Amino acid sequence: MPSDKSELAQRLALTRPDDTVRGFNFSSIFQLVEERAGGEAVARLTELVGTKKPADFFSYPVADLLRLLYAAADLLEPFYDSVDDVFRACGAATMRGFFDSHVGNTLVRLAGREDPKRAFSNAANAYKTAVSYGSHDCELLEGRRLRLVFRGDMLPMSFHEGSLKAALVALGGGEGSRVTGTALSLDHAEFLVEW
């Protein structure tokens, strides 16, 4: 089943021209498409969205990332169980791209790789390095749990589930870690993070 283009249109309507995201998000999705579907799929994706692989730490309109994400979902769906699983895979890929970058690597060293609570408590600052829109707040809970609240972020909830799970694993949460999202609106979601 292809991605929901009416949902994409609703998400695009929430964006403003000055809402930007770093290029590594684009690069990571292009790389995932190439790994899973091959070079012809990347060429098709470039043709569909009119976007080539950008520079990793330049800023680009989030509207372009949304178009890329939904087009990539259509090309990658045969390789996953659902469109939401494609979005999770794209989110995970972007987090790997972030951690592979100089800025991401530096933030991980400062926050500590084996302390997810400490690292996620800096989520608002980390997101400010990657996007120009919305708020991304962390509420620490008892034990090995925390809640993240995203407002004004128009990317799909399942995309964030994938990126947050990849971050949690990279920060020492382990493979049994869980991220459970609850969508409150198209641009407002809460995530329970457990490890």
N, C-alpha and C positions, 0 to 999 in steps of 0.2 A: 504494500500500500504506500503510495507516494506521500511525501510530507504535505501537511495541510497549508495550502497557499493562502487561504482566508486568514488563518492564524498568523502567517508571515505578514500579511497586509496589516493586521491589527498591531503587530509588534512594530512594524515600520512606522506606523502612525504615532507611536509613542516616542520615537526618536526625534531629537533636535539636530540641526546641522553641526552644532559644536560638541555633540556626543561622540567621543573617539575612543579607540581601543588600539593597543600596540600591535605592530605587524607580526610579532611571533605567533599570535593567534591564527592569522591567515596561513603563515608558513607551516604551522603544525597541522592544520587541516589539509592543506595540499599534500604534505608528506604522508599523512594517513591514507588519503585517497590513492596516492601512488603505491604505497605498500600493499594495500588491500586490493585495488582494482587495476593498477598499472598506469603506464604513461599515457595511453589513449584516453583513459578516464580523466586524467589531469588536463589534457588538452581540451576535452569536452567541457570540463568544469570551467576552465579559463574562458572558453567561448560562451558558455551560458551566462556567466556573471561579469565578463569583461574586466576581470581583475587578475593581474599577474601576481606572482609571489613578491610581496613587498619587503622592505627592510625591517628587520625584527623590532627595533626600538623607535621607529618613527610611528607617529599616530595617524590613524585612518578612521573614516566614519564607521561607526558601529552599524549603520544601515547596510554598508557593504559587507560587513562580516555576517549579518543576518542573512542576506541574499546568498552568500557563499555557503553558509551552514545548511540552509534548506536545500540548495542545489546539491551539495555534497551528500546530504541524507538520501536524496533520490538515487544517486550513483552507488552509494554504499549499502543501501538496504538489502540487496541480495546476500550480503555477507554477515548480516546480523538478524536477530529475531524480530526486531521492531524498529520503527523510527526513533523511539525513545532510546533504544540501545545504541543506535547510531549517534544520537546527540551525546550520550554518555561517553562513547568512545572518542568523539571529537573533543569533548571537555577534558578527558584524561590526556589526550594528545597535546592540548594546549598547555596543560600544567607541566607535562614533561618538557615542552619547549621552553617554558618559563624557567624551570629548574636547571635546564641546560645553559641558560643565558648567564652572562656575567652578573647582572643585577639580581636575578633569582638565586644564583649560587651564593652571592654575598648575603642576601637576606636570610637564607637557610643557615648559613654559618653563624650569623648574629643571633638568630632565634633559637638555634639548637635543633639538631636533627633527631634527637631522641626524646623530645619533650613537646608532643603535639599541643598540649594546653598552652604552653608559653608561645609557641609559634602561631597558633590560631588567635591568640589574644591580640596579635598584631595584624589581623586580617584587614582591618580598615586601611591601615597604611600600605599593606601589600597591594590591595586593590587600587589604591590611588596611584601606584606606579604603573598599573596596567590599563586603567580605564579612567575617563574623565567625568563619569556620570554616576548617579545613585549613591546609596550608602550601603555599607557592608559591615554590620556590627556583630560583635561576639559577646555572648553571655556565658560565662563559665558556670558549669553545673557541678554538683557533687560527683566524686569519683572520676571515672574516665569518660566524661561526657561534656559536651558544650552545645550551645545553640547559636547558629548564625542567622541573622535576619538581613535579607537583601531587599531594599526598597529602591524603586526607580531603575531597576536593572531589567532590561527587556529581553535578555537571552533566555531560552527555555530552561525550566527548572531541571530537566534531566541533563542538560549540558552542565549545569552547575554541580549536580550530583556526581557526574563523572570527574569533573576537575577537582572537587573537594575530596573525593575518595582517593584519587591519585596523589593529592597533596598529603593526605593523612598517611597513606602507605609510605610515601617518601620521607615523612617526618617521624617514622618509627611506630606508627599505629599498628602495623602488621596487616597481613592479608585478611584476617577475620574482621577487620574494621568495617563499620557500616555508616552510611550517610543516607538519611531518610528525609526527603523533601516534602513539604506541604505548600502547594501553590495557593496563595490567597487572592491573587489577581495575576494578570499577565506580567506585571512588573514588580510583584511583591511576593516573596517566598521565604519560608523558614526552613532551616536544615538542622536536624538533630544529628550530631556527629558523635559516634561511640567507638571505642577501641578497647 
